[in-house]
């Protein structure tokens, strides 16, 4: 090889289906964050699924922040559901405490004779709170199910179909 000859540049890498899908997901996330209009999203999604090389996919995301696909960017809906679940659990704990205190007060007002029967009330209320906590905050709790339902209904981008603006003559 002489000084005038340069090594041939390597051809760009071909994009895989998973890379195209990842780019499409990132585009939907950006649209959900309001960085892309529905028209831009449609245009870029079409280009993402038609892309043959990795640089073509990178070009679609070049003018957008890189952190939109991070899990933290999608967590507000999930954390909102978890916060509501925590509030429901806190209400259940408060209710159990009030019922238990009322039972102990009745036992004391009746002379505190005999066995400490409010123990059974406290036990039942504690079991109820434990089940409520598991139902709300457990691995397949209500908060997680609501998040999955909302994500399925809205799509990963968080844009409801009826919120998409339609142009005259648009057949969607």
DSSP file (Angstrom, degrees, kcal/mol; ACC not computed):
  #  RESIDUE AA STRUCTURE BP1 BP2  ACC     N-H-->O    O-->H-N    N-H-->O    O-->H-N    TCO  KAPPA ALPHA  PHI   PSI    X-CA   Y-CA   Z-CA
    1    1 A X              0   0    0      0, 0.0     2,-0.1     0, 0.0     6,-0.0   0.000 360.0 360.0 360.0 134.2    0.0    0.0    0.0
    2    2 A X    >   -     0   0    0      1,-0.1     3,-0.6     4,-0.0     0, 0.0  -0.398 360.0-101.1 -95.0 175.8    1.4    3.4   -0.9
    3    3 A X  T 3  S+     0   0    0      1,-0.2    -1,-0.1    -2,-0.1     0, 0.0   0.798 120.2  58.2 -67.2 -27.4    1.0    6.7    0.9
    4    4 A X  T 3  S+     0   0    0      2,-0.0     2,-0.4     0, 0.0    -1,-0.2   0.771  93.1  79.8 -73.9 -24.5   -1.7    7.8   -1.6
    5    5 A X    <   -     0   0    0     -3,-0.6     2,-0.3     3,-0.0     3,-0.0  -0.676  63.7-166.3 -87.1 134.9   -3.9    4.8   -0.8
    6    6 A X        -     0   0    0     -2,-0.4     3,-0.1     1,-0.0    -4,-0.0  -0.892  33.1 -95.7-115.1 149.3   -6.0    5.0    2.3
    7    7 A X        -     0   0    0     -2,-0.3     2,-0.1     1,-0.1     3,-0.1  -0.364  49.6-101.0 -63.0 142.9   -7.8    2.0    3.9
    8    8 A X        -     0   0    0      1,-0.1     2,-0.1    -2,-0.0    -1,-0.1  -0.395  39.2-109.3 -65.0 137.1  -11.4    1.8    2.7
    9    9 A X        -     0   0    0      1,-0.1     2,-0.1    -2,-0.1    -1,-0.1  -0.444  37.2-109.2 -67.1 138.8  -13.8    3.1    5.3
   10   10 A X        -     0   0    0     -2,-0.1    -1,-0.1     1,-0.1     3,-0.1  -0.449  36.8-107.7 -70.1 141.4  -15.8    0.3    6.9
   11   11 A X        -     0   0    0     -2,-0.1    -1,-0.1     1,-0.1     3,-0.1  -0.322  43.6 -91.3 -66.5 152.2  -19.4    0.2    5.9
   12   12 A X        -     0   0    0      1,-0.1    -1,-0.1    -3,-0.1     2,-0.1  -0.296  48.8 -99.0 -63.2 148.9  -22.0    1.3    8.5
   13   13 A X        -     0   0    0      1,-0.1    41,-2.4    -3,-0.1    42,-0.3  -0.404  36.5-114.1 -69.1 142.8  -23.4   -1.4   10.6
   14   14 A X  B     -A   53   0A   0     39,-0.2    39,-0.3    40,-0.1     2,-0.3  -0.533  31.2-118.2 -75.9 144.3  -26.8   -2.8    9.7
   15   15 A X        -     0   0    0     37,-2.5     2,-0.1    -2,-0.2    -1,-0.1  -0.630  23.4-139.8 -86.1 140.1  -29.6   -2.1   12.2
   16   16 A X     >  -     0   0    0     -2,-0.3     4,-2.1     1,-0.1     5,-0.2  -0.467  26.1-107.2 -90.6 168.4  -31.3   -5.0   13.9
   17   17 A X  H  > S+     0   0    0      1,-0.2     4,-2.6     2,-0.2     5,-0.2   0.892 121.1  52.9 -61.4 -39.6  -35.0   -5.2   14.6
   18   18 A X  H  > S+     0   0    0      1,-0.2     4,-2.3     2,-0.2    -1,-0.2   0.865 108.0  50.7 -67.4 -34.1  -34.4   -4.7   18.3
   19   19 A X  H  > S+     0   0    0      2,-0.2     4,-2.2     1,-0.2    -1,-0.2   0.893 111.0  48.8 -68.5 -38.7  -32.4   -1.5   17.6
   20   20 A X  H  X S+     0   0    0     -4,-2.1     4,-2.4     2,-0.2    -2,-0.2   0.922 112.8  47.7 -64.1 -43.2  -35.2   -0.2   15.4
   21   21 A X  H  X S+     0   0    0     -4,-2.6     4,-2.5     2,-0.2    -2,-0.2   0.890 110.5  51.8 -65.3 -39.2  -37.8   -1.0   18.1
   22   22 A X  H  X S+     0   0    0     -4,-2.3     4,-2.2     2,-0.2    -1,-0.2   0.912 110.6  48.1 -63.5 -42.2  -35.6    0.7   20.8
   23   23 A X  H  X S+     0   0    0     -4,-2.2     4,-2.3     2,-0.2    -2,-0.2   0.906 111.3  50.9 -63.8 -41.2  -35.4    3.8   18.6
   24   24 A X  H  X S+     0   0    0     -4,-2.4     4,-2.3     2,-0.2    -2,-0.2   0.898 109.7  50.4 -63.5 -40.3  -39.2    3.8   18.1
   25   25 A X  H  X S+     0   0    0     -4,-2.5     4,-2.3     2,-0.2    -1,-0.2   0.914 110.1  49.7 -63.7 -42.4  -39.7    3.5   21.9
   26   26 A X  H  X S+     0   0    0     -4,-2.2     4,-2.3     1,-0.2    -2,-0.2   0.899 109.9  51.4 -63.8 -39.3  -37.4    6.4   22.5
   27   27 A X  H  X S+     0   0    0     -4,-2.3     4,-2.2     2,-0.2    -2,-0.2   0.913 109.7  49.4 -63.6 -41.6  -39.3    8.5   19.9
   28   28 A X  H  X S+     0   0    0     -4,-2.3     4,-2.5     2,-0.2    -2,-0.2   0.895 109.7  52.2 -63.7 -39.1  -42.6    7.6   21.6
   29   29 A X  H  X S+     0   0    0     -4,-2.3     4,-1.5     2,-0.2    -2,-0.2   0.913 109.8  48.4 -62.7 -41.9  -41.1    8.7   24.9
   30   30 A X  H  <>S+     0   0    0     -4,-2.3     5,-2.6     2,-0.2     6,-0.6   0.883 111.0  50.5 -65.6 -37.8  -40.0   12.0   23.5
   31   31 A X  H ><5S+     0   0    0     -4,-2.2     3,-1.2     4,-0.2    -2,-0.2   0.904 108.7  52.2 -65.7 -39.8  -43.4   12.5   22.0
   32   32 A X  H 3<5S+     0   0    0     -4,-2.5    -1,-0.2     1,-0.3    -2,-0.2   0.810 107.5  52.5 -64.4 -29.5  -45.0   11.8   25.4
   33   33 A X  T 3<5S-     0   0    0     -4,-1.5    -1,-0.3    -5,-0.2    -2,-0.2   0.506 121.2-110.5 -83.9  -4.5  -42.7   14.4   26.9
   34   34 A X  T < 5S+     0   0    0     -3,-1.2    -3,-0.2    -4,-0.4    -2,-0.1   0.602  86.7 117.7  89.7  11.8  -43.9   16.9   24.3
   35   35 A X  S   <S+     0   0    0     -5,-2.6     2,-0.4    -6,-0.2    -4,-0.2   0.705  74.6  42.9 -84.2 -19.7  -40.6   17.2   22.3
   36   36 A X  S    S-     0   0    0     -6,-0.6    -2,-0.2    -9,-0.1     2,-0.1  -0.971  79.0-130.9-127.2 140.8  -42.2   15.8   19.1
   37   37 A X     >  -     0   0    0     -2,-0.4     4,-2.7     1,-0.1     5,-0.2  -0.450  35.3-105.8 -78.2 162.5  -45.6   16.6   17.6
   38   38 A X  H  > S+     0   0    0      1,-0.2     4,-2.5     2,-0.2     5,-0.2   0.866 123.1  52.2 -57.4 -35.3  -47.7   13.7   16.5
   39   39 A X  H  > S+     0   0    0      2,-0.2     4,-2.4     1,-0.2    -1,-0.2   0.929 110.6  46.7 -67.0 -44.0  -46.9   14.5   12.8
   40   40 A X  H  > S+     0   0    0      1,-0.2     4,-2.9     2,-0.2     5,-0.2   0.898 111.5  52.8 -63.1 -39.2  -43.1   14.4   13.6
   41   41 A X  H  X S+     0   0    0     -4,-2.7     4,-2.9     2,-0.2     5,-0.2   0.943 109.7  47.4 -61.5 -47.9  -43.6   11.2   15.6
   42   42 A X  H  X S+     0   0    0     -4,-2.5     4,-2.2     1,-0.2    -2,-0.2   0.925 114.1  47.8 -58.6 -44.9  -45.3    9.5   12.7
   43   43 A X  H  X S+     0   0    0     -4,-2.4     4,-1.9     1,-0.2    -2,-0.2   0.928 115.2  43.9 -62.7 -46.0  -42.7   10.7   10.2
   44   44 A X  H  X S+     0   0    0     -4,-2.9     4,-2.6     2,-0.2    -2,-0.2   0.857 111.0  54.0 -71.7 -34.3  -39.8    9.6   12.5
   45   45 A X  H  X S+     0   0    0     -4,-2.9     4,-2.5    -5,-0.2     5,-0.2   0.921 108.7  50.0 -64.0 -41.7  -41.4    6.2   13.3
   46   46 A X  H  X S+     0   0    0     -4,-2.2     4,-1.2    -5,-0.2    -2,-0.2   0.915 113.3  46.0 -60.0 -42.6  -41.8    5.5    9.6
   47   47 A X  H  X S+     0   0    0     -4,-1.9     4,-1.0     2,-0.2    -2,-0.2   0.860 110.7  53.9 -68.7 -34.9  -38.1    6.4    9.1
   48   48 A X  H  < S+     0   0    0     -4,-2.6     3,-0.5     1,-0.2    -2,-0.2   0.924 110.6  44.9 -66.5 -43.5  -37.1    4.3   12.1
   49   49 A X  H  < S+     0   0    0     -4,-2.5    -1,-0.2     1,-0.2    -2,-0.2   0.743 116.4  47.4 -73.2 -20.7  -38.8    1.2   10.9
   50   50 A X  H  < S+     0   0    0     -4,-1.2    -1,-0.2    -5,-0.2    -2,-0.2   0.570  85.9 117.5 -91.9 -10.1  -37.4    1.8    7.4
   51   51 A X     <  -     0   0    0     -4,-1.0   -31,-0.1    -3,-0.5     3,-0.1  -0.285  40.1-175.4 -62.6 138.9  -33.8    2.4    8.6
   52   52 A X        +     0   0    0      1,-0.1   -37,-2.5   -38,-0.1     2,-0.3   0.688  64.4  44.7-104.6 -26.0  -31.2   -0.1    7.4
   53   53 A X  B  > S-A   14   0A   0    -39,-0.3     4,-1.3     1,-0.1     3,-0.3  -0.827  78.8-118.9-123.3 159.4  -28.2    1.2    9.3
   54   54 A X  H  > S+     0   0    0    -41,-2.4     4,-2.5    -2,-0.3     3,-0.3   0.893 112.4  57.8 -62.1 -42.2  -27.4    2.2   12.8
   55   55 A X  H  > S+     0   0    0    -42,-0.3     4,-2.1     1,-0.2    -1,-0.2   0.851 102.3  56.0 -59.7 -31.4  -26.3    5.8   11.7
   56   56 A X  H  > S+     0   0    0     -3,-0.3     4,-1.0     2,-0.2    -1,-0.2   0.902 109.7  45.5 -64.8 -39.3  -29.8    6.3   10.1
   57   57 A X  H  X S+     0   0    0     -4,-1.3     4,-0.9    -3,-0.3     3,-0.5   0.908 111.2  52.4 -68.2 -41.7  -31.4    5.5   13.5
   58   58 A X  H >X S+     0   0    0     -4,-2.5     4,-0.8     1,-0.2     3,-0.7   0.867 103.7  58.1 -62.4 -35.7  -28.9    7.8   15.3
   59   59 A X  H 3< S+     0   0    0     -4,-2.1     4,-0.4     1,-0.2     3,-0.4   0.838 101.0  56.5 -63.6 -32.5  -29.8   10.6   13.0
   60   60 A X  H 3< S+     0   0    0     -4,-1.0    -1,-0.2    -3,-0.5    -2,-0.2   0.777 116.5  35.3 -69.0 -25.6  -33.5   10.3   14.0
   61   61 A X  H X< S+     0   0    0     -4,-0.9     3,-1.8    -3,-0.7    -1,-0.2   0.415  88.5 100.4-106.5  -1.0  -32.5   10.9   17.7
   62   62 A X  T 3< S+     0   0    0     -4,-0.8    -2,-0.1    -3,-0.4    -1,-0.1   0.845  84.2  45.3 -59.7 -38.9  -29.7   13.3   17.2
   63   63 A X  T 3  S+     0   0    0     -4,-0.4     2,-0.3    -3,-0.1    -1,-0.3   0.276 102.9  81.0 -90.9  12.4  -31.7   16.5   18.0
   64   64 A X  S <  S-     0   0    0     -3,-1.8   -37,-0.0     1,-0.0    -3,-0.0  -0.878  91.2 -95.5-116.9 149.4  -33.3   14.9   21.1
   65   65 A X    >   -     0   0    0     -2,-0.3     3,-0.8     1,-0.1    -2,-0.1  -0.297  28.8-134.0 -61.3 147.6  -31.9   14.5   24.7
   66   66 A X  G >  S+     0   0    0      1,-0.2     3,-0.6     2,-0.1    -1,-0.1   0.659  93.6  66.9 -79.2 -16.2  -30.4   11.1   25.3
   67   67 A X  G >   +     0   0    0      1,-0.2     3,-1.3     2,-0.1     6,-0.3   0.414  69.2  94.0 -90.2   3.6  -32.0   10.5   28.7
   68   68 A X  G <  S+     0   0    0     -3,-0.8    -1,-0.2     1,-0.3    -2,-0.1   0.804  83.9  53.2 -68.1 -27.5  -35.6   10.2   27.6
   69   69 A X  G <  S+     0   0    0     -3,-0.6    -1,-0.3     4,-0.1    -2,-0.1   0.497  84.1 113.0 -84.9  -2.2  -35.5    6.4   27.3
   70   70 A X  S X> S-     0   0    0     -3,-1.3     3,-1.4     1,-0.1     4,-0.7  -0.370  79.6-118.3 -68.9 148.8  -34.1    6.0   30.8
   71   71 A X  H >> S+     0   0    0      1,-0.3     3,-0.8     2,-0.2     4,-0.6   0.825 113.2  62.7 -57.2 -31.7  -36.4    4.2   33.3
   72   72 A X  H >4 S+     0   0    0      1,-0.3     3,-0.5     2,-0.2     4,-0.3   0.816  96.7  58.6 -64.4 -28.3  -36.5    7.4   35.4
   73   73 A X  H <4 S+     0   0    0     -3,-1.4     3,-0.3    -6,-0.3    -1,-0.3   0.775 110.8  41.6 -72.1 -24.6  -38.1    9.2   32.5
   74   74 A X  H <X S+     0   0    0     -3,-0.8     4,-0.6    -4,-0.7     3,-0.4   0.456  94.9  85.0 -98.2  -1.4  -41.0    6.8   32.5
   75   75 A X  H <X  +     0   0    0     -4,-0.6     4,-3.6    -3,-0.5     5,-0.3   0.658  61.5  84.3 -81.5 -15.5  -41.4    6.5   36.3
   76   76 A X  H  > S+     0   0    0     -4,-0.3     4,-2.2    -3,-0.3    -1,-0.2   0.908  95.5  45.5 -55.8 -41.5  -43.7    9.5   37.1
   77   77 A X  H  > S+     0   0    0     -3,-0.4     4,-2.1     2,-0.2    -1,-0.2   0.932 116.0  46.4 -65.1 -43.3  -46.9    7.6   36.2
   78   78 A X  H  X S+     0   0    0     -4,-0.6     4,-2.4     1,-0.2    -2,-0.2   0.932 113.5  47.7 -64.1 -45.3  -45.6    4.6   38.2
   79   79 A X  H  X S+     0   0    0     -4,-3.6     4,-2.5     1,-0.2    -1,-0.2   0.846 109.1  55.2 -67.0 -31.2  -44.6    6.7   41.2
   80   80 A X  H  X S+     0   0    0     -4,-2.2     4,-2.0    -5,-0.3    -1,-0.2   0.923 110.0  45.7 -64.3 -43.7  -47.9    8.5   41.1
   81   81 A X  H  X S+     0   0    0     -4,-2.1     4,-2.1     1,-0.2    -2,-0.2   0.899 113.3  50.1 -65.2 -40.2  -49.8    5.2   41.3
   82   82 A X  H  X S+     0   0    0     -4,-2.4     4,-2.6     2,-0.2    -2,-0.2   0.889 108.5  52.7 -66.5 -38.0  -47.4    4.1   44.1
   83   83 A X  H  X S+     0   0    0     -4,-2.5     4,-2.1     2,-0.2    -1,-0.2   0.912 109.6  48.4 -64.2 -41.6  -48.0    7.3   46.0
   84   84 A X  H  X S+     0   0    0     -4,-2.0     4,-2.2     2,-0.2    -1,-0.2   0.898 111.2  50.9 -63.6 -39.2  -51.8    6.8   45.8
   85   85 A X  H  X S+     0   0    0     -4,-2.1     4,-2.3     1,-0.2    -2,-0.2   0.906 108.2  52.1 -64.9 -41.1  -51.3    3.2   47.0
   86   86 A X  H  X S+     0   0    0     -4,-2.6     4,-2.6     1,-0.2    -1,-0.2   0.897 108.6  51.3 -61.8 -39.0  -49.2    4.5   50.0
   87   87 A X  H  X S+     0   0    0     -4,-2.1     4,-2.3     2,-0.2    -1,-0.2   0.918 108.8  50.3 -63.9 -42.4  -52.0    6.9   50.9
   88   88 A X  H  X S+     0   0    0     -4,-2.2     4,-2.0     1,-0.2    -2,-0.2   0.899 111.8  48.2 -62.9 -39.1  -54.6    4.1   50.8
   89   89 A X  H  X S+     0   0    0     -4,-2.3     4,-2.4     2,-0.2    -2,-0.2   0.911 109.7  52.5 -66.4 -41.5  -52.3    2.0   53.1
   90   90 A X  H  X S+     0   0    0     -4,-2.6     4,-2.4     1,-0.2    -2,-0.2   0.891 109.2  50.0 -61.7 -38.5  -51.8    4.9   55.5
   91   91 A X  H  X S+     0   0    0     -4,-2.3     4,-2.6     2,-0.2    -1,-0.2   0.900 109.6  50.9 -65.4 -40.1  -55.6    5.4   55.7
   92   92 A X  H  X S+     0   0    0     -4,-2.0     4,-2.3     2,-0.2    -2,-0.2   0.898 110.5  49.2 -64.8 -39.1  -56.0    1.7   56.4
   93   93 A X  H  X S+     0   0    0     -4,-2.4     4,-2.5     2,-0.2    -2,-0.2   0.918 111.7  49.3 -64.8 -43.5  -53.4    1.9   59.2
   94   94 A X  H  X S+     0   0    0     -4,-2.4     4,-2.4     2,-0.2    -2,-0.2   0.910 111.1  49.1 -62.2 -42.6  -55.2    5.0   60.6
   95   95 A X  H  X S+     0   0    0     -4,-2.6     4,-2.5     2,-0.2     5,-0.2   0.918 111.5  49.4 -62.9 -43.6  -58.5    3.2   60.6
   96   96 A X  H  X S+     0   0    0     -4,-2.3     4,-2.4     1,-0.2    -2,-0.2   0.902 110.9  50.2 -62.7 -40.8  -57.0    0.1   62.3
   97   97 A X  H  X S+     0   0    0     -4,-2.5     4,-2.7     2,-0.2     5,-0.2   0.922 111.0  48.4 -64.3 -43.6  -55.5    2.3   65.0
   98   98 A X  H  X S+     0   0    0     -4,-2.4     4,-2.4     2,-0.2    -2,-0.2   0.925 113.0  46.9 -63.3 -44.4  -58.8    4.1   65.6
   99   99 A X  H  X S+     0   0    0     -4,-2.5     4,-2.2     2,-0.2    -1,-0.2   0.909 113.9  48.6 -64.2 -41.0  -60.7    0.9   65.9
  100  100 A X  H  X S+     0   0    0     -4,-2.4     4,-2.3    -5,-0.2    -2,-0.2   0.916 112.0  47.9 -65.6 -43.7  -58.1   -0.6   68.2
  101  101 A X  H  X S+     0   0    0     -4,-2.7     4,-2.6     1,-0.2    -1,-0.2   0.899 111.0  52.0 -64.0 -39.5  -58.0    2.4   70.4
  102  102 A X  H  X S+     0   0    0     -4,-2.4     4,-2.2    -5,-0.2    -1,-0.2   0.908 109.4  49.6 -63.2 -41.0  -61.8    2.4   70.6
  103  103 A X  H  X S+     0   0    0     -4,-2.2     4,-2.2     2,-0.2    -2,-0.2   0.912 112.4  47.0 -64.7 -42.3  -61.8   -1.3   71.6
  104  104 A X  H  X S+     0   0    0     -4,-2.3     4,-2.6     2,-0.2    -2,-0.2   0.901 111.2  52.2 -65.7 -39.6  -59.2   -0.7   74.4
  105  105 A X  H  X S+     0   0    0     -4,-2.6     4,-2.7     2,-0.2    -2,-0.2   0.896 109.9  48.5 -63.7 -39.9  -61.2    2.4   75.6
  106  106 A X  H  X S+     0   0    0     -4,-2.2     4,-1.7     2,-0.2    -1,-0.2   0.910 111.3  50.5 -64.8 -42.2  -64.4    0.3   75.8
  107  107 A X  H  <>S+     0   0    0     -4,-2.2     5,-2.3     1,-0.2     6,-0.3   0.917 113.9  44.8 -61.9 -43.1  -62.5   -2.4   77.7
  108  108 A X  H ><5S+     0   0    0     -4,-2.6     3,-1.5     1,-0.2    -2,-0.2   0.907 111.9  51.9 -67.7 -40.5  -61.1    0.2   80.1
  109  109 A X  H 3<5S+     0   0    0     -4,-2.7    -1,-0.2     1,-0.3    -2,-0.2   0.777 104.3  58.0 -67.6 -26.1  -64.5    1.9   80.5
  110  110 A X  T 3<5S-     0   0    0     -4,-1.7    -1,-0.3    -5,-0.2     3,-0.2   0.357 131.3 -89.7 -86.8   7.6  -66.2   -1.4   81.3
  111  111 A X  T < 5 -     0   0    0     -3,-1.5    -3,-0.2     1,-0.2    -2,-0.1   0.396  46.0-103.7 105.7  -2.9  -63.8   -1.9   84.3
  112  112 A X      < +     0   0    0     -5,-2.3     2,-0.3    -6,-0.2    -1,-0.2   0.845  69.5 156.8  52.5  37.7  -61.0   -3.8   82.6
  113  113 A X        +     0   0    0     -6,-0.3    -1,-0.2    -3,-0.2    -3,-0.1  -0.646  42.4   4.9 -91.4 150.9  -62.2   -7.0   84.1
  114  114 A X  S    S-     0   0    0     -2,-0.3    -3,-0.0    -3,-0.1     0, 0.0  -0.284 109.9 -12.7  79.0-161.9  -61.4  -10.4   82.7
  115  115 A X  S    S-     0   0    0      1,-0.1     2,-1.8     2,-0.0     3,-0.2  -0.235  74.7 -99.7 -72.2 163.1  -59.1  -11.1   79.8
  116  116 A X    >   +     0   0    0      1,-0.2     3,-1.6     2,-0.1     4,-0.2  -0.589  47.5 172.8 -84.3  78.9  -57.9   -8.4   77.4
  117  117 A X  T >>  +     0   0    0     -2,-1.8     3,-1.7     1,-0.3     4,-0.7   0.740  65.3  75.1 -64.8 -25.2  -60.4   -9.1   74.7
  118  118 A X  H 3> S+     0   0    0      1,-0.3     4,-2.8     2,-0.2    -1,-0.3   0.714  79.0  78.2 -60.9 -15.3  -59.3   -6.0   72.6
  119  119 A X  H <> S+     0   0    0     -3,-1.6     4,-2.5     1,-0.2    -1,-0.3   0.888  90.9  51.7 -56.9 -38.3  -56.2   -8.1   71.7
  120  120 A X  H <> S+     0   0    0     -3,-1.7     4,-2.4    -4,-0.2    -1,-0.2   0.877 109.4  49.0 -67.4 -37.8  -58.5   -9.9   69.2
  121  121 A X  H  X S+     0   0    0     -4,-0.7     4,-2.5     2,-0.2    -2,-0.2   0.927 112.3  48.2 -65.6 -45.1  -59.6   -6.7   67.6
  122  122 A X  H  X S+     0   0    0     -4,-2.8     4,-2.3     1,-0.2    -2,-0.2   0.907 112.2  50.0 -62.0 -41.9  -56.0   -5.5   67.3
  123  123 A X  H  X S+     0   0    0     -4,-2.5     4,-2.3    -5,-0.2    -2,-0.2   0.925 111.4  47.0 -63.7 -46.2  -55.0   -8.8   65.8
  124  124 A X  H  X S+     0   0    0     -4,-2.4     4,-2.3     1,-0.2    -1,-0.2   0.910 113.5  48.7 -62.9 -41.9  -57.8   -8.7   63.2
  125  125 A X  H  X S+     0   0    0     -4,-2.5     4,-2.4     2,-0.2    -1,-0.2   0.880 110.0  51.8 -67.1 -36.8  -57.0   -5.1   62.3
  126  126 A X  H  X S+     0   0    0     -4,-2.3     4,-2.3     2,-0.2    -2,-0.2   0.904 110.6  48.2 -65.5 -40.9  -53.3   -5.9   62.0
  127  127 A X  H  X S+     0   0    0     -4,-2.3     4,-2.5     2,-0.2    -2,-0.2   0.912 110.9  51.5 -64.7 -41.5  -54.0   -8.8   59.6
  128  128 A X  H  X S+     0   0    0     -4,-2.3     4,-2.4     1,-0.2    -2,-0.2   0.916 110.5  48.0 -61.2 -43.7  -56.3   -6.6   57.6
  129  129 A X  H  X S+     0   0    0     -4,-2.4     4,-2.7     2,-0.2    -1,-0.2   0.898 110.1  52.9 -64.3 -40.2  -53.7   -3.9   57.3
  130  130 A X  H  X S+     0   0    0     -4,-2.3     4,-2.3     1,-0.2    -2,-0.2   0.931 111.7  45.0 -61.9 -45.0  -51.1   -6.5   56.2
  131  131 A X  H  X S+     0   0    0     -4,-2.5     4,-2.6     2,-0.2    -1,-0.2   0.904 113.5  50.4 -65.4 -40.3  -53.3   -7.8   53.5
  132  132 A X  H  X S+     0   0    0     -4,-2.4     4,-2.1     2,-0.2     5,-0.2   0.907 110.5  49.8 -63.4 -42.3  -54.2   -4.3   52.3
  133  133 A X  H  X S+     0   0    0     -4,-2.7     4,-3.2     2,-0.2     5,-0.4   0.926 112.7  46.6 -62.9 -45.3  -50.5   -3.4   52.2
  134  134 A X  H  X S+     0   0    0     -4,-2.3     4,-1.8     1,-0.2    -2,-0.2   0.909 112.3  50.5 -63.8 -41.3  -49.7   -6.4   50.2
  135  135 A X  H  < S+     0   0    0     -4,-2.6     7,-2.6    -5,-0.2    -1,-0.2   0.864 120.4  35.1 -65.2 -35.3  -52.6   -5.9   47.8
  136  136 A X  H  < S+     0   0    0     -4,-2.1     7,-1.5     5,-0.3     8,-0.3   0.910 134.1  19.3 -85.0 -45.5  -51.6   -2.2   47.2
  137  137 A X  H  < S+     0   0    0     -4,-3.2    -3,-0.2    -5,-0.2    -2,-0.2   0.424  92.9 112.7-112.9  -0.6  -47.8   -2.3   47.3
  138  138 A X  S >< S-     0   0    0     -4,-1.8     3,-2.0    -5,-0.4     6,-0.3  -0.033  87.7 -86.3 -66.4 177.5  -46.9   -5.9   46.7
  139  139 A X  T 3  S+     0   0    0      1,-0.3    -1,-0.1     5,-0.1    -4,-0.1   0.818 132.3  27.3 -59.4 -33.1  -45.1   -7.1   43.5
  140  140 A X  T 3  S+     0   0    0     -6,-0.2    -1,-0.3     4,-0.1    -2,-0.1  -0.183  98.8 147.4-116.8  39.1  -48.4   -7.5   41.6
  141  141 A X    <>  -     0   0    0     -3,-2.0     4,-2.4     1,-0.1    -5,-0.3  -0.038  66.0 -95.2 -72.4 175.6  -50.2   -4.9   43.7
  142  142 A X  H  > S+     0   0    0     -7,-2.6     4,-2.6     1,-0.2     5,-0.2   0.860 122.7  55.6 -60.2 -39.0  -52.9   -2.6   42.6
  143  143 A X  H  > S+     0   0    0     -7,-1.5     4,-2.1     1,-0.2    -1,-0.2   0.914 110.0  45.4 -63.1 -42.4  -50.5    0.3   41.9
  144  144 A X  H  > S+     0   0    0     -8,-0.3     4,-2.5    -6,-0.3    -2,-0.2   0.903 112.8  50.4 -67.8 -41.2  -48.4   -1.9   39.5
  145  145 A X  H  X S+     0   0    0     -4,-2.4     4,-2.5     1,-0.2    -2,-0.2   0.907 110.8  49.5 -63.9 -40.7  -51.6   -3.2   37.8
  146  146 A X  H  X S+     0   0    0     -4,-2.6     4,-2.8     2,-0.2     5,-0.2   0.909 110.5  50.3 -64.1 -41.1  -52.9    0.3   37.3
  147  147 A X  H  X S+     0   0    0     -4,-2.1     4,-2.7     1,-0.2    -2,-0.2   0.941 112.4  46.3 -62.3 -46.1  -49.6    1.5   35.8
  148  148 A X  H  X S+     0   0    0     -4,-2.5     4,-2.3     1,-0.2    -2,-0.2   0.895 113.0  50.3 -63.3 -39.5  -49.5   -1.5   33.4
  149  149 A X  H  X S+     0   0    0     -4,-2.5     4,-2.4     2,-0.2    -1,-0.2   0.926 112.6  46.2 -64.1 -44.9  -53.1   -0.8   32.4
  150  150 A X  H  X S+     0   0    0     -4,-2.8     4,-3.0     1,-0.2     5,-0.3   0.905 112.4  50.4 -65.1 -40.6  -52.5    2.9   31.8
  151  151 A X  H  X S+     0   0    0     -4,-2.7     4,-2.2    -5,-0.2    -1,-0.2   0.894 112.4  47.4 -64.8 -38.5  -49.3    2.1   29.8
  152  152 A X  H  < S+     0   0    0     -4,-2.3    -1,-0.2    -5,-0.2    -2,-0.2   0.889 115.8  45.0 -68.2 -38.1  -51.2   -0.4   27.7
  153  153 A X  H  < S+     0   0    0     -4,-2.4    -2,-0.2    -5,-0.2    -1,-0.2   0.907 124.6  31.5 -72.3 -41.7  -54.1    2.1   27.2
  154  154 A X  H  < S-     0   0    0     -4,-3.0     5,-0.5    -5,-0.2    -2,-0.2   0.682 105.5-126.7 -91.3 -18.9  -51.9    5.1   26.4
  155  155 A X    ><  -     0   0    0     -4,-2.2     3,-1.3    -5,-0.3    -1,-0.2  -0.129  40.3 -69.4  85.8 165.3  -48.9    3.4   24.7
  156  156 A X  T 3  S+     0   0    0      1,-0.3    -1,-0.2     2,-0.1    -4,-0.1   0.804 132.5  59.9 -65.7 -27.9  -45.4    3.9   25.9
  157  157 A X  T 3  S-     0   0    0     -3,-0.2    -1,-0.3     2,-0.1    -2,-0.1   0.670 102.6-131.1 -75.7 -14.8  -45.4    7.5   24.6
  158  158 A X    <   +     0   0    0     -3,-1.3     2,-0.6     1,-0.2    -3,-0.2   0.627  63.1 131.5  77.5  12.6  -48.2    8.4   27.0
  159  159 A X        -     0   0    0     -5,-0.5    -1,-0.2  -131,-0.1     2,-0.1  -0.884  53.0-138.3-103.4 119.0  -50.2   10.1   24.2
  160  160 A X    >>  -     0   0    0     -2,-0.6     3,-1.6     1,-0.1     4,-0.6  -0.484  19.4-122.7 -70.1 143.0  -53.8    9.1   23.9
  161  161 A X  G >4 S+     0   0    0      1,-0.3     3,-1.1     2,-0.2    -1,-0.1   0.860 112.2  55.4 -56.9 -35.9  -55.0    8.6   20.3
  162  162 A X  G 34 S+     0   0    0      1,-0.2    -1,-0.3     3,-0.0    -2,-0.0   0.686 100.9  60.4 -73.0 -14.5  -57.7   11.2   20.7
  163  163 A X  G <4 S+     0   0    0     -3,-1.6     2,-0.3     2,-0.1    -1,-0.2   0.625  81.7 102.0 -83.8 -13.4  -55.1   13.8   21.8
  164  164 A X  S << S-     0   0    0     -3,-1.1     2,-0.2    -4,-0.6  -127,-0.0  -0.517  78.6-122.1 -71.6 132.8  -53.3   13.5   18.5
  165  165 A X        -     0   0    0     -2,-0.3     2,-0.4     1,-0.0    -1,-0.1  -0.535  25.1-147.2 -74.8 141.6  -54.0   16.4   16.3
  166  166 A X        -     0   0    0     -2,-0.2     2,-0.2  -128,-0.0     3,-0.1  -0.908   2.1-141.5-113.8 137.6  -55.5   15.4   12.9
  167  167 A X    >   -     0   0    0     -2,-0.4     3,-2.2     1,-0.1     2,-0.1  -0.610  40.8 -84.9 -88.5 154.1  -54.9   17.2    9.7
  168  168 A X  T 3  S+     0   0    0      1,-0.3     3,-0.1    -2,-0.2    -1,-0.1  -0.388 119.7  20.2 -58.2 132.6  -57.7   17.7    7.2
  169  169 A X  T 3  S+     0   0    0      1,-0.3     2,-0.5    -2,-0.1    -1,-0.3   0.457  87.2 143.5  85.8   1.6  -57.8   14.6    5.0
  170  170 A X    <   -     0   0    0     -3,-2.2     2,-0.9     1,-0.1    -1,-0.3  -0.649  37.4-158.3 -77.5 122.1  -55.9   12.5    7.6
  171  171 A X              0   0    0     -2,-0.5    -1,-0.1     1,-0.2    -3,-0.0  -0.575 360.0 360.0-102.3  68.3  -57.4    8.9    7.6
  172  172 A X              0   0    0     -2,-0.9    -1,-0.2     0, 0.0    -2,-0.0   0.419 360.0 360.0 -99.9 360.0  -56.4    7.6   11.0
